[in-house]
Structures are given as C-alpha cells and as structure tokens.
Amino acid sequence: MRIKVEGPERKKSLPERLQEHPELWERIERMLDLMENAGGDVVKAAEAERQVGEQLQQLGQEVLQAWAERQNQRQMSYWDGRRGVNRKEKKTSTGTPATDE
C-alpha cells in the first residue's frame, strides 16, 4: 500500500529510503517486534506502554541526531564552496598590541 504524498512526488519507496538509514530500519523493526510481541514476553499493557515509550524516545533522539549531522554537513559544504572563507586554519594573530597613553 502506497500513501500518496501531496507536493513534490517522492521518487523512492519507504523501504528504499530506509535502506539508506540502517539504524532507523533496525529501530522500526524493534518497534514492530514489540507490537507483534515477537518475544512473547510482554503480557501487561503497562509493560508494553513502558517499552513503546522507551523505543519512541530513542527513535526521536536518533532522528534528531541524524538531522543535526545532515544539517552540519550541508553547512560545511556550503561554506567550503564559498571563496574567501577559510574555516580550517587556526588564527595566529594575538590582536593589536595595546598602546601606552
């Protein structure tokens, strides 16, 4: 089943996109295992709720970390491509000397 997305057409399917992010793929598989109670160890709703909460929190952290890394890479690429910008050298100047007045 494909969900139609409004706006620009998506070129890749969800599985194709998830293959580019194996850590996200694994997290989603763990959540599906929990939903299906694959291990057979979750009997009470309270335990299921606790585990779902943990999985969602970890998923959120991983997604935000990946987003931040991508944003950082985009910024570095942007600034690396600009002339007159040098972000890789350490400053050697100690400033201008103080004058005695």
C-alpha positions as CSV (number, residue, x, y, z in Angstrom):
1,M,0.0,0.0,0.0
2,R,1.4,3.4,-1.0
3,I,0.3,6.6,0.6
4,K,0.1,9.5,-1.9
5,V,2.1,12.4,-0.6
6,E,0.9,15.9,-1.6
7,G,3.5,18.2,-3.1
8,P,6.7,17.0,-4.9
9,E,6.5,13.4,-6.0
10,R,8.6,11.0,-3.9
11,K,11.0,9.1,-6.1
12,K,11.9,6.3,-3.6
13,S,9.6,3.9,-1.7
14,L,9.8,3.7,2.1
15,P,11.9,0.5,2.1
16,E,14.3,2.1,-0.4
17,R,14.7,5.2,1.8
18,L,15.0,3.1,5.0
19,Q,17.8,1.1,3.4
20,E,19.8,4.3,3.3
21,H,19.4,4.6,7.1
22,P,20.0,1.2,8.6
23,E,19.9,2.4,12.2
24,L,16.3,3.7,11.6
25,W,15.4,0.5,9.8
26,E,16.5,-1.5,12.9
27,R,14.6,0.8,15.3
28,I,11.4,0.4,13.3
29,E,11.9,-3.4,13.2
30,R,12.2,-3.4,17.0
31,M,9.0,-1.4,17.3
32,L,7.2,-3.8,15.0
33,D,8.6,-6.8,17.1
34,L,7.2,-5.1,20.2
35,M,3.8,-4.5,18.6
36,E,3.7,-8.2,17.4
37,N,5.0,-9.3,20.8
38,A,7.6,-11.3,18.9
39,G,9.4,-12.4,22.1
40,G,6.2,-13.3,23.8
41,D,7.4,-11.6,27.0
42,V,5.0,-8.7,27.2
43,V,1.8,-9.7,28.9
44,K,0.7,-6.5,30.6
45,A,-0.3,-3.2,29.0
46,A,1.8,-1.3,31.4
47,E,5.0,-3.1,30.3
48,A,4.1,-2.6,26.6
49,E,3.5,1.1,27.3
50,R,6.9,1.4,29.0
51,Q,8.7,-0.3,26.2
52,V,6.9,1.7,23.5
53,G,7.8,4.9,25.3
54,E,11.5,3.9,25.5
55,Q,11.5,3.0,21.8
56,L,9.9,6.2,20.8
57,Q,12.3,8.3,22.9
58,Q,15.3,6.5,21.4
59,L,13.8,6.9,17.9
60,G,13.4,10.6,18.5
61,Q,17.0,11.0,19.7
62,E,18.3,9.1,16.7
63,V,16.3,11.1,14.2
64,L,17.3,14.4,15.7
65,Q,21.0,13.3,15.8
66,A,20.8,12.3,12.1
67,W,19.1,15.6,11.2
68,A,21.7,17.6,13.0
69,E,24.5,15.7,11.3
70,R,23.0,16.3,7.9
71,Q,22.5,20.0,8.6
72,N,26.1,20.3,9.8
73,Q,27.3,18.6,6.6
74,R,25.2,20.9,4.4
75,Q,26.6,23.9,6.2
76,M,30.1,22.7,5.8
77,S,29.6,22.0,2.1
78,Y,28.0,25.5,1.7
79,W,30.9,27.3,3.4
80,D,33.6,25.1,1.8
81,G,32.3,26.2,-1.6
82,R,32.5,29.9,-0.9
83,R,35.5,31.9,-1.9
84,G,37.2,34.0,0.7
85,V,36.0,31.8,3.6
86,N,38.6,29.9,5.5
87,R,37.3,27.9,8.4
88,K,40.0,25.3,8.7
89,E,43.0,27.4,9.7
90,K,43.7,28.4,13.3
91,K,44.1,32.1,13.9
92,T,47.6,33.1,14.6
93,S,47.1,36.7,15.4
94,T,47.0,37.7,19.1
95,G,45.5,41.0,18.1
96,T,46.9,44.5,18.0
97,P,49.3,45.5,20.9
98,A,47.9,47.9,23.5
99,T,49.3,51.4,23.3
100,D,50.5,53.3,26.3
101,E,48.7,56.6,26.7
